[in-house]
Amino acid sequence: MSESAVSHQLRVLRNLRLVSYRKESRKVYYQLQDHHVLTLYNAVAEHLDEEVAPS
């Protein structure tokens, strides 16, 4: 993903108040605003990693 695409996605997440950020000089650090988002992400990732049972 290009830097500009990542920057755009982070801006969307900030606008949705899903992440917060802080600047130090020219660096920007992002952090999840709500631990529930990480819980949901982990649940989805775990589900995707499960093997699909044959029908």
TORKOL-4160 file (C-alpha; in steps of 0.2 Angstrom, whole numbers, padded with zeros to 4 digits, m for minus):
55
<pt num="1" X="0000" Y="0000" Z="0000"/>
<pt num="2" X="0007" Y="0017" Z="m0004"/>
<pt num="3" X="0010" Y="0030" Z="0010"/>
<pt num="4" X="m0003" Y="0041" Z="0003"/>
<pt num="5" X="m0016" Y="0027" Z="0004"/>
<pt num="6" X="m0011" Y="0022" Z="0022"/>
<pt num="7" X="m0012" Y="0041" Z="0027"/>
<pt num="8" X="m0029" Y="0042" Z="0019"/>
<pt num="9" X="m0035" Y="0026" Z="0029"/>
<pt num="10" X="m0028" Y="0033" Z="0045"/>
<pt num="11" X="m0037" Y="0049" Z="0042"/>
<pt num="12" X="m0053" Y="0039" Z="0040"/>
<pt num="13" X="m0050" Y="0030" Z="0056"/>
<pt num="14" X="m0047" Y="0046" Z="0065"/>
<pt num="15" X="m0063" Y="0054" Z="0059"/>
<pt num="16" X="m0072" Y="0039" Z="0065"/>
<pt num="17" X="m0064" Y="0041" Z="0082"/>
<pt num="18" X="m0057" Y="0023" Z="0081"/>
<pt num="19" X="m0039" Y="0029" Z="0083"/>
<pt num="20" X="m0030" Y="0043" Z="0092"/>
<pt num="21" X="m0014" Y="0051" Z="0087"/>
<pt num="22" X="0000" Y="0061" Z="0093"/>
<pt num="23" X="0014" Y="0070" Z="0084"/>
<pt num="24" X="0032" Y="0071" Z="0089"/>
<pt num="25" X="0042" Y="0081" Z="0078"/>
<pt num="26" X="0039" Y="0074" Z="0060"/>
<pt num="27" X="0033" Y="0057" Z="0067"/>
<pt num="28" X="0015" Y="0053" Z="0070"/>
<pt num="29" X="0010" Y="0039" Z="0082"/>
<pt num="30" X="m0007" Y="0031" Z="0081"/>
<pt num="31" X="m0016" Y="0021" Z="0095"/>
<pt num="32" X="m0033" Y="0012" Z="0095"/>
<pt num="33" X="m0046" Y="0022" Z="0105"/>
<pt num="34" X="m0056" Y="0008" Z="0111"/>
<pt num="35" X="m0050" Y="m0010" Z="0116"/>
<pt num="36" X="m0066" Y="m0017" Z="0109"/>
<pt num="37" X="m0060" Y="m0014" Z="0091"/>
<pt num="38" X="m0045" Y="m0025" Z="0094"/>
<pt num="39" X="m0056" Y="m0038" Z="0102"/>
<pt num="40" X="m0067" Y="m0038" Z="0086"/>
<pt num="41" X="m0052" Y="m0038" Z="0075"/>
<pt num="42" X="m0044" Y="m0053" Z="0084"/>
<pt num="43" X="m0061" Y="m0062" Z="0083"/>
<pt num="44" X="m0062" Y="m0060" Z="0064"/>
<pt num="45" X="m0044" Y="m0064" Z="0061"/>
<pt num="46" X="m0046" Y="m0080" Z="0072"/>
<pt num="47" X="m0062" Y="m0085" Z="0062"/>
<pt num="48" X="m0052" Y="m0082" Z="0045"/>
<pt num="49" X="m0038" Y="m0094" Z="0051"/>
<pt num="50" X="m0050" Y="m0108" Z="0055"/>
<pt num="51" X="m0050" Y="m0122" Z="0043"/>
<pt num="52" X="m0067" Y="m0123" Z="0033"/>
<pt num="53" X="m0075" Y="m0140" Z="0037"/>
<pt num="54" X="m0079" Y="m0150" Z="0021"/>
<pt num="55" X="m0098" Y="m0151" Z="0018"/>
